[in-house]
Amino acid sequence: MASREMAFLGIHLLLCWAAVSGAEYAMAYKDPNQPVKSRIRDLMQRMTLAEKIGQMTQIERKVATPQIMKDFFIGSVLSGGGSVPAPRASAGAWVDMINELQRGSLSTRLGIPMIYGIDAIHGNNNVYNATIFPHNVGLGATRDPELVKRIGAATALEVRATGIPYAFAPCIAVCRDPRWGRCFESYSEDHRIVQAMTDIILGLQGDVPENHAKGFPYVAGGRKVVACAKHFVGDGGTQKGINENDTIIDPNGLFGIHMPAYLDAIAKGVSTVMISYSSWNGVKMHTNRDLITGVLKNKLGFKGLVISDWEGLDRITSPPGANYTYSVEAGINAGIDMVMVPKRYAEFIGNLTFLVKHKFISMSRIDDAVRRILRVKFALGLFDKPLADLSLADQLGKKEHRELAREAVRKSLVLLKNGKNSDDVPLLPLPKKAPRILVAGSHAHNMGYQCGGWTIEWYGGSGRITAGTTILEAIRSTVDPATEVVFSENPDADLLRDHDFSYAIVVVGEHPYAETFGDSLNLTLAAPGPTTIQRVCGAVKCVVVLVTGRPVVIEPYLTVMDALVAAWLPGSEGQGVADVLFGDSGFTGRLPRTWFRSVDQLPMNAGDPHYDPLFPLGFGLTTEEPCISDV
């Protein structure tokens, strides 16, 4: 009797499980065995207008709560520059914050997960203790797409370590004027170099299978992230390099210089594209339907999602937000699918709802946007594994990633001068063994300056802002133990006179900046850099190491130097600089952009009439390795 009851109980439980399982998979969008197209179709048939508009809304983490995620059906959350759960937050703190918000999304009627994004443009640079790679201008100097692909893979792991599946990278702008404050985010003035560097997408997202449909988003599992090609299109060509300005160029110029890298990005499966703040011949890109819908979506066949930049719709008008309803209408009708609001979400949702209900924006346009958003989320596997975990926490700042960053630094350094005069004995590589050497300059022992903008804070910082090795620390660990290293940021004449220095290493450059705050009409070294160069190099044999995001005015000081090295913004691994200065590796980097003589020449790019640079695009001296000589 007991065995019969147990049998009936077993059958009953089996039937209950089958009923629950059947109900679950009766919703085809929840069934991982269904084709993505079928899952999207099933889900969209169930969605209300409010749920669709919520998916199109991306908000900043500072205004996000689980209740807001639930009430407004929010589709995405981001961390802006410097926006963190807590100062020096651990991977666990990031994962906990993201999962708390995700649970709000999963508690909605349909349980559509949100996607969390972050500006990981040279490593997971918002996060303390992450590996900070050289900025793109330095990577362009390497001419090494395979290296950049490996950096993309390492970045993906460090982003995933914090529970984040979406990186707003890479920037594939072709910077045509170094006065632009975002020029360090560009690989080169030459679109061919930028095109080659789009291999970083394969590192971030994974290699696209041969049978993958062109134009569709692709992410190869939980160790990869959604990438974002930005900023579409022409952001690097604005007049006088002014950020968010007008790019005045004919169609041949736009499509021949600024567009090619997007073709490569789409061919490599990039999942999202971000629109530029800039204009093309007077038309704001955020309103340019011909380029966003006509070219990007239709002609180039891009099937991923198109996202606005931060407050991109607000900035359609001048002043920003002056006619927000118009801006929402213009931006969405242009083809933008997801809007980085990032704070006025209720106003955005209210305006978009009004515009749809009164037929200023069609339901077909809303459905196109939502279909693309869901396509990316399904490609990411977000519906099947919406919650983050700590399984990759050990990837943050991993030793192997720091070694990769060190390799990138070595390959990015460009030797511009080696010998005070052309017939002099080269100063580099430096001997490791010497009685006494001087290290000078404001950038020699400052991690914040070394990393540049978009590091921990949006605009960067000064001092020990994150973990890593400064250039001074690298020098001290490289030279012979018997070599005395004297450090002074700006040594006076007495110090120089009273010490018999074998040689000096002067490390100077720009202070950190981001976007408009980096726009510069004079492109000068930060004080007291010029004074330090002249004083030190006038008294001691010296190599000057420039820590800058772009070429700067250097010709007036060139004759006093024995050697000159462009180190760009090398990131957290300063040991790579010392590796090359002391000959453990040779100089192999080549200029990714033209080095001008005077700002009066700008803009000036290779191939221009009257091209007369101080150092041309592609210039770079070499040294033999290794160095074994001593003083």
Secondary structure, DSSP 4 states (H G I P E B T S, - for coil): -HHHHHHHHHHHHHHHHHHHHHHHHHSGGG-TTS-HHHHHHHHHHH--HHHHHHHTEEEEGGG--HHHHHHHT--EEEE-TT--SSTT--HHHHHHHHHHHHHHHHTSSS-PPPEEEE--SSSSTTSTT---PPPHHHHHHHT-HHHHHHHHHHHHHHHHHTT--EE---B--B---TTSTTGGGSSBSSHHHHHHHTTHHHHHH-PPPTTSPTTS----STT--B-EEEEETTGGG-GGG-TT-EE---HHHIIIIISHHHHHHHHTT--EEEEPSSEETTEEGGG-HIIIIIIIIIIS---SEEEPPTTTTGGGSSSTTTTHHHHHHHHHHHT--BEE--S-HHHHHHHHHHHHHTTSS-HHHHHHHHHHHHHHHHHHTTTTS-S--STTGGGTT-HHHHHHHHHHHHHH-EEEEESSSTTSPP-PSPPS--SEEEEESTTTT-HHHHH-SSSSSTT--SSS-SSSB-HHHHHHHHS-TTSEEEEESS--HHHHHHS--SEEEEEEEPPP--GGGG--SS-PPPTTHHHHHHHHHTTS-EEEEEE-SS----GGGGGG-SEEEE-----SBTHHHHHHHTTSS------SS-B-S-GGG-S--TT-TT---SB-TT--B---S------
